[in-house]
Amino acid sequence: MLDSTVVHESVRGQGLQRSFHELREKRAKEKGCHYLYSTVHPENLASVNNLEAAGFTLQFTRLMYGGKLRHCYVKRLIG
């Protein structure tokens, strides 16, 4: 599960979120994980775009985390 990635506003736009996703994916593959999961607020377009560019697909949208709307994404790593 990609728990969270926070990029300070002073360094946004430098591809750090994508780099962090790549590192996590590499480690997940090394550990034999089959899937990666991530949630994101539907209006967080930068994160939505980064997830989709990394090959994640939207599975559903629902209220989570105490009533906050979230898109739920998955990426298959193996098989």
Secondary structure as UniProt FT lines:
FT   HELIX           9..11
FT   TURN            12..13
FT   HELIX           16..30
FT   TURN            31..32
FT   STRAND          35..40
FT   TURN            42..43
FT   HELIX           45..53
FT   TURN            54..55
FT   STRAND          57..64
FT   TURN            65..67
FT   STRAND          68..76
//
